[in-house]
Amino acid sequence: MNHHTHLPVLLEDTLRLLNPKANESYLDLTAGFGGHAQAVLELTGVPERAVLVDRDPAAIASLTKQNIGAVLINSDFMSALSGELKDLSFDLILMDLGVSSEHLNNPERGFSFREPGPLDMRLDPRRTLSADEVVNNYSEADISQILIELGEERRARAVAKAIVAHRPIRDTGELADVVRRVVRRVGRIDPATRTFQAIRMHVNDELGQLKAALKLIPGHLNPGGRWAIISFHSLEDRLVKQAFRELTDAGYEAEFAPLTKFPITGLKNDESNPRARSAKLRGVVKINTKKGAIAHANSG
């Protein structure tokens, strides 16, 4: 199994929901370091009929070393769905929208405020926009808007004002300190959490990616295909909930049926994994194929 230290979030529940069977094809659009993928492929037994996508070259390098046997694509999931995967469909599709512990534990990637690191936060280092550009060059109004929309930070305007006043901010430690002077700690959550989350989501266009993918993925599922999404942010979960509701609420015309009436939560179902605290798992299954299916992934 996975030699990395991070635990796949809600693994048992994800396997129960997807219910992988022998010889089924699998698409993991956020493969990370392979935790979910390895468990799924042990059940399907056909890694050559799996495609693992991740926008982080470090994740793809790790998966290559693991020699899983699946097709590996270093891309964001939107580019992959509209590019290499355009004419393929699958029996199982998974998206884990969280940032892996490998990212959070590596100060050089700039995702965490636990140790000082560069203001980066890019999941794909090939992207030009980094956290440094946002923190040191965006206007106070634009920073405030990002913190409101993506961080749901109540003190967004005060935080944005403080960031601009303390420029240049050189690393994640300095940024976290600036935020902590403005936002009061409540409970165990670090006051800088929402700000870091909002900037990361903006840098990587995470909501834009998700919105586009939610429209494309239904066409990539085979008859009887199952699709599961793990989200960690209320805005993401809202988009997933809405998209799944639209797919399943069309009466006899519905192409999909829900696999979850309510989300499966990490708080209740994965208590031993601290990363799972805010996780929500939802799923659907393709039941109506009147519109026709695309060619099976790796068929023949």
C-alpha positions as CSV (number, residue, x, y, z in Angstrom):
1,M,0.0,0.0,0.0
2,N,0.9,3.7,0.0
3,H,4.3,4.3,1.5
4,H,3.5,8.0,2.1
5,T,2.5,9.1,5.5
6,H,-0.8,10.9,4.6
7,L,-4.0,9.0,5.2
8,P,-6.6,9.1,2.4
9,V,-9.7,10.9,3.7
10,L,-12.9,8.9,4.2
11,L,-11.2,5.9,2.4
12,E,-13.6,3.2,3.6
13,D,-16.7,5.3,2.9
14,T,-15.4,6.2,-0.6
15,L,-14.8,2.6,-1.4
16,R,-18.3,1.7,-0.2
17,L,-19.8,4.5,-2.3
18,L,-17.9,3.8,-5.5
19,N,-18.2,0.0,-4.9
20,P,-15.3,-0.9,-7.3
21,K,-15.7,-4.2,-9.1
22,A,-13.3,-6.4,-11.0
23,N,-12.3,-5.0,-14.5
24,E,-14.0,-1.6,-14.0
25,S,-12.3,1.5,-15.4
26,Y,-11.3,4.3,-13.0
27,L,-10.6,8.0,-13.3
28,D,-9.0,9.9,-10.4
29,L,-9.0,13.6,-11.2
30,T,-7.1,14.6,-8.1
31,A,-4.9,11.5,-7.6
32,G,-2.4,13.2,-5.3
33,F,0.1,10.6,-3.9
34,G,-2.2,7.7,-4.7
35,G,-3.9,6.8,-1.4
36,H,-7.4,6.4,-2.8
37,A,-6.3,5.2,-6.2
38,Q,-4.2,2.3,-4.8
39,A,-7.2,1.1,-2.8
40,V,-9.6,1.3,-5.7
41,L,-7.1,-0.5,-8.1
42,E,-6.7,-3.3,-5.6
43,L,-10.4,-4.0,-6.1
44,T,-10.7,-3.5,-9.9
45,G,-7.5,-5.4,-10.6
46,V,-6.9,-3.5,-13.9
47,P,-4.6,-0.5,-13.4
48,E,-4.1,-0.3,-17.2
49,R,-7.8,0.8,-17.4
50,A,-7.2,3.6,-14.9
51,V,-6.2,7.2,-15.5
52,L,-4.7,9.3,-12.6
53,V,-4.7,13.0,-13.0
54,D,-2.9,15.6,-10.9
55,R,-1.8,19.2,-11.5
56,D,1.2,18.8,-9.2
57,P,4.4,17.5,-10.9
58,A,5.6,16.2,-7.5
59,A,2.5,14.0,-7.1
60,I,2.9,12.6,-10.6
61,A,6.6,12.0,-9.9
62,S,5.6,10.1,-6.8
63,L,3.0,8.0,-8.7
64,T,5.6,7.2,-11.4
65,K,8.0,5.9,-8.7
66,Q,5.2,3.8,-7.2
67,N,4.8,2.1,-10.6
68,I,1.0,1.8,-10.2
69,G,0.5,0.8,-13.8
70,A,-2.1,3.4,-14.6
71,V,-2.0,6.2,-17.2
72,L,-0.7,9.3,-15.5
73,I,-1.6,12.9,-16.6
74,N,0.1,16.0,-15.1
75,S,-2.7,18.5,-15.6
76,D,-5.5,20.3,-13.9
77,F,-8.7,18.3,-14.2
78,M,-10.4,20.8,-16.5
79,S,-7.6,20.7,-19.1
80,A,-7.5,16.9,-18.8
81,L,-11.3,16.5,-19.2
82,S,-11.4,18.7,-22.3
83,G,-8.1,17.4,-23.7
84,E,-6.6,13.9,-23.3
85,L,-9.8,12.5,-21.7
86,K,-12.2,14.2,-24.1
87,D,-13.5,11.0,-25.8
88,L,-13.2,8.6,-22.8
89,S,-15.7,7.4,-20.3
90,F,-15.3,5.5,-17.1
91,D,-17.1,3.2,-14.6
92,L,-15.7,5.1,-11.5
93,I,-14.7,8.7,-11.1
94,L,-13.3,10.3,-7.9
95,M,-12.4,13.9,-7.0
96,D,-10.8,14.7,-3.6
97,L,-10.7,18.5,-3.5
98,G,-8.5,18.8,-0.5
99,V,-4.8,19.8,-0.3
100,S,-2.7,16.9,0.7
101,S,-0.6,16.7,3.9
102,E,2.5,16.6,1.6
103,H,1.7,20.1,0.5
104,L,0.9,21.3,4.1
105,N,3.9,19.7,5.6
106,N,6.4,21.1,3.1
107,P,7.1,24.8,4.0
108,E,8.8,25.3,0.6
109,R,5.4,25.0,-1.1
110,G,4.0,28.0,0.9
111,F,0.6,26.4,1.8
112,S,1.1,26.3,5.6
113,F,1.6,28.9,8.3
114,R,3.2,26.5,10.7
115,E,6.7,27.2,9.4
116,P,7.9,30.2,7.3
117,G,8.0,29.5,3.6
118,P,7.8,31.4,0.3
119,L,4.5,33.0,-0.6
120,D,3.7,30.4,-3.3
121,M,0.6,28.2,-2.8
122,R,0.6,27.0,-6.4
123,L,-0.6,23.4,-6.8
124,D,1.0,23.6,-10.3
125,P,4.3,25.4,-10.2
126,R,4.0,26.1,-13.9
127,R,1.2,28.6,-13.2
128,T,2.4,32.3,-13.2
129,L,0.1,33.6,-10.4
130,S,1.4,32.9,-6.9
131,A,0.4,34.0,-3.4
132,D,3.2,36.6,-3.5
133,E,1.5,38.5,-6.4
134,V,-1.8,38.5,-4.5
135,V,-0.3,39.5,-1.1
136,N,2.2,42.2,-2.3
137,N,0.6,43.6,-5.5
138,Y,-3.2,43.2,-5.4
139,S,-5.2,46.2,-4.3
140,E,-6.7,46.3,-0.8
141,A,-10.2,46.0,-2.3
142,D,-9.3,43.0,-4.4
143,I,-7.7,41.2,-1.4
144,S,-10.7,42.0,0.7
145,Q,-13.1,40.6,-2.0
146,I,-11.0,37.3,-2.2
147,L,-11.1,36.9,1.6
148,I,-14.9,37.5,1.7
149,E,-15.8,35.3,-1.2
150,L,-13.3,32.4,-0.8
151,G,-12.5,32.6,2.9
152,E,-15.8,33.8,4.3
153,E,-13.6,35.9,6.6
154,R,-15.7,38.3,8.7
155,R,-12.7,40.6,9.3
156,A,-11.8,40.6,5.6
157,R,-11.6,44.4,5.2
158,A,-9.4,44.8,8.3
159,V,-7.1,41.9,7.2
160,A,-6.7,43.3,3.7
161,K,-5.9,46.8,5.1
162,A,-3.3,45.2,7.4
163,I,-1.7,43.2,4.6
164,V,-1.3,46.3,2.4
165,A,0.1,48.3,5.4
166,H,2.8,45.8,6.1
167,R,4.1,45.3,2.6
168,P,6.4,43.9,1.5
169,I,5.4,40.7,3.2
170,R,8.3,38.2,2.6
171,D,7.0,34.8,3.7
172,T,4.1,32.8,5.0
173,G,5.2,33.4,8.6
174,E,5.0,37.2,8.2
175,L,1.6,36.9,6.5
176,A,0.2,34.7,9.3
177,D,1.5,37.2,11.9
178,V,-0.2,40.1,10.2
179,V,-3.5,38.2,10.1
180,R,-3.2,37.1,13.7
181,R,-2.9,40.8,14.8
182,V,-6.3,41.5,13.3
183,V,-8.3,38.3,13.7
184,R,-9.0,36.9,17.2
185,R,-8.5,33.2,17.8
186,V,-11.7,31.2,18.4
187,G,-11.2,27.7,19.6
188,R,-8.4,25.6,18.1
189,I,-8.5,27.1,14.6
190,D,-5.6,29.4,13.8
191,P,-6.8,32.9,12.9
192,A,-4.8,32.8,9.7
193,T,-6.6,29.7,8.4
194,R,-9.3,31.5,6.4
195,T,-6.9,34.0,4.8
196,F,-4.5,31.2,3.7
197,Q,-7.4,29.1,2.3
198,A,-8.9,32.0,0.4
199,I,-5.6,33.0,-1.2
200,R,-4.8,29.4,-2.1
201,M,-8.2,28.9,-3.7
202,H,-7.8,32.1,-5.7
203,V,-4.2,31.3,-6.9
204,N,-5.3,27.9,-8.1
205,D,-8.8,28.9,-9.4
206,E,-10.2,26.1,-7.4
207,L,-13.9,27.1,-7.6
208,G,-13.6,27.9,-11.3
209,Q,-12.1,24.5,-12.0
210,L,-14.8,22.8,-10.0
211,K,-17.7,24.6,-11.7
212,A,-16.5,23.7,-15.1
213,A,-15.7,20.1,-14.2
214,L,-19.1,19.5,-12.7
215,K,-20.6,20.2,-16.1
216,L,-18.3,18.0,-18.1
217,I,-18.0,14.9,-15.9
218,P,-21.5,13.5,-16.5
219,G,-20.6,12.9,-20.1
220,H,-17.5,10.8,-19.0
221,L,-19.5,8.2,-17.1
222,N,-20.5,4.8,-18.4
223,P,-23.9,3.3,-17.8
224,G,-24.0,2.4,-14.2
225,G,-21.0,4.5,-13.5
226,R,-20.4,6.0,-10.0
227,W,-19.0,9.4,-9.3
228,A,-17.9,10.5,-5.8
229,I,-16.6,13.9,-4.7
230,I,-14.9,14.8,-1.4
231,S,-15.0,18.5,-0.6
232,F,-13.5,20.4,2.4
233,H,-15.0,23.9,2.0
234,S,-18.6,25.0,2.3
235,L,-18.5,26.8,-1.1
236,E,-17.2,23.7,-2.8
237,D,-19.8,21.5,-1.1
238,R,-22.6,23.9,-2.1
239,L,-21.5,23.6,-5.8
240,V,-21.4,19.8,-5.6
241,K,-24.7,19.6,-3.8
242,Q,-26.4,21.8,-6.4
243,A,-24.9,20.0,-9.4
244,F,-25.8,16.6,-8.0
245,R,-29.3,17.8,-7.2
246,E,-29.8,19.1,-10.8
247,L,-28.6,15.7,-12.1
248,T,-30.9,13.6,-9.9
249,D,-34.1,15.8,-9.6
250,A,-35.4,15.5,-13.2
251,G,-38.0,12.8,-12.4
252,Y,-38.2,10.0,-15.1
253,E,-35.8,12.0,-17.3
254,A,-33.1,12.0,-14.6
255,E,-29.8,10.6,-15.9
256,F,-28.5,10.1,-12.3
257,A,-29.6,8.8,-9.0
258,P,-28.1,9.9,-5.6
259,L,-25.8,7.5,-3.8
260,T,-25.9,9.8,-0.7
261,K,-29.1,11.4,0.7
262,F,-26.9,13.5,3.0
263,P,-23.2,14.0,2.9
264,I,-20.9,11.5,4.7
265,T,-18.8,13.7,7.0
266,G,-15.2,13.2,8.1
267,L,-16.1,14.6,11.5
268,K,-18.3,11.5,12.2
269,N,-16.8,8.9,10.0
270,D,-13.1,9.5,10.0
271,E,-12.3,10.9,13.4
272,S,-8.8,9.5,13.6
273,N,-7.7,11.5,10.6
274,P,-7.3,15.3,11.4
275,R,-7.3,16.2,7.7
276,A,-10.8,14.8,7.5
277,R,-12.3,17.2,10.0
278,S,-14.2,19.3,7.4
279,A,-14.5,16.6,4.7
280,K,-17.9,15.9,3.0
281,L,-18.4,13.0,0.7
282,R,-21.3,12.9,-1.9
283,G,-21.9,10.6,-4.8
284,V,-24.2,9.8,-7.7
285,V,-24.7,6.9,-10.1
286,K,-25.6,7.1,-13.8
287,I,-28.9,5.3,-14.4
288,N,-30.4,6.7,-17.6
289,T,-28.3,6.4,-20.7
290,K,-30.8,7.6,-23.4
291,K,-28.3,10.3,-24.4
292,G,-25.7,7.7,-25.3
293,A,-22.3,7.0,-23.8
294,I,-18.9,7.8,-25.0
295,A,-16.4,5.0,-25.9
296,H,-15.3,3.1,-22.9
297,A,-11.9,4.1,-21.5
298,N,-9.1,1.9,-22.8
299,S,-11.7,-0.4,-24.4
300,G,-10.5,-3.3,-26.5
